[in-house]
Amino acid sequence: MDPLLLEAIRAALQIAIRAYVQAGLTREELDAEYNKQWEEFKKKDPNDLPDV
């Protein structure tokens, strides 16, 4: 997968994480959610991702 695309997705996840922080999650909850979302993303077939 294109490294630039991965970096863009990673940045989008970081924005989402900021929303979780503002919602008042603990660091442990935040880490768990980030890891869960990242692992789910890595399992996706690159051919199933939308064109950007």
KEKE-3310 file (N, C-alpha, C; in steps of 0.2 Angstrom, whole numbers, plus 5000, padded with zeros to 4 digits):
npx = (5004:5002:5014:5011:4997:4994:5000:4991:4979:4983:4984:4971:4965:4972:4965:4952:4955:4958:4945:4940:4947:4942:4930:4932:4939:4950:4968:4971:4960:4959:4971:4968:4957:4963:4972:4964:4956:4967:4972:4960:4959:4971:4968:4960:4957:4967:4962:4948:4947:4941:4943:4954)
npy = (4994:5011:5022:5036:5036:5028:5036:5047:5041:5038:5050:5054:5046:5050:5063:5058:5052:5063:5068:5058:5061:5073:5069:5064:5052:5040:5038:5025:5019:5027:5023:5009:5010:5016:5007:4996:5001:5004:4991:4985:4992:4988:4975:4976:4973:4980:4983:4985:4997:5014:5025:5039)
npz = (5000:4997:5004:5007:5007:5018:5028:5027:5031:5044:5050:5049:5058:5070:5071:5074:5086:5094:5096:5104:5115:5119:5123:5135:5138:5146:5146:5144:5138:5127:5120:5118:5110:5099:5095:5092:5081:5072:5070:5064:5052:5046:5042:5032:5014:5002:4990:4992:4998:4997:4983:4983)
capx = (5000:5006:5015:5008:4990:4995:5001:4985:4974:4985:4983:4964:4964:4974:4960:4947:4957:4957:4938:4939:4950:4938:4924:4934:4942:4956:4973:4971:4954:4961:4976:4964:4953:4967:4975:4958:4955:4972:4972:4955:4961:4977:4965:4956:4960:4968:4957:4942:4948:4939:4948:4954)
capy = (5000:5018:5025:5042:5035:5026:5042:5051:5038:5038:5057:5055:5042:5055:5068:5055:5051:5070:5069:5054:5064:5078:5066:5062:5045:5039:5036:5018:5018:5030:5018:5003:5012:5018:5000:4992:5004:5002:4983:4983:4995:4984:4969:4977:4972:4987:4984:4987:5004:5019:5029:5046)
capz = (5000:4996:5011:5008:5009:5025:5032:5027:5036:5051:5052:5050:5065:5075:5072:5077:5093:5098:5098:5110:5121:5121:5126:5142:5139:5149:5141:5142:5134:5121:5117:5116:5104:5093:5093:5089:5074:5067:5068:5059:5046:5043:5040:5026:5008:4999:4984:4995:5000:4992:4979:4985)
cpx = (5004:5007:5012:5000:4990:4996:4995:4980:4976:4984:4975:4962:4966:4968:4954:4949:4956:4950:4937:4942:4945:4932:4926:4936:4948:4962:4973:4965:4956:4966:4973:4960:4957:4970:4970:4957:4960:4973:4966:4956:4966:4974:4962:4960:4961:4964:4950:4942:4945:4945:4948:4957)
cpy = (5006:5021:5032:5041:5032:5032:5046:5048:5038:5045:5058:5051:5047:5060:5064:5054:5058:5070:5064:5057:5070:5075:5063:5055:5045:5037:5029:5016:5021:5025:5012:5004:5013:5011:4996:4995:5003:4995:4982:4986:4990:4977:4970:4976:4979:4988:4986:4994:5009:5023:5036:5050)
cpz = (5000:5003:5012:5010:5016:5030:5033:5032:5043:5054:5053:5057:5071:5077:5076:5085:5097:5100:5104:5116:5124:5124:5133:5143:5142:5144:5139:5137:5127:5117:5115:5110:5098:5090:5089:5082:5069:5065:5063:5052:5042:5040:5033:5019:5004:4993:4986:4997:4995:4989:4982:4980)
residu = (MET:ASP:PRO:LEU:LEU:LEU:GLU:ALA:ILE:ARG:ALA:ALA:LEU:GLN:ILE:ALA:ILE:ARG:ALA:TYR:VAL:GLN:ALA:GLY:LEU:THR:ARG:GLU:GLU:LEU:ASP:ALA:GLU:TYR:ASN:LYS:GLN:TRP:GLU:GLU:PHE:LYS:LYS:LYS:ASP:PRO:ASN:ASP:LEU:PRO:ASP:VAL)
# end
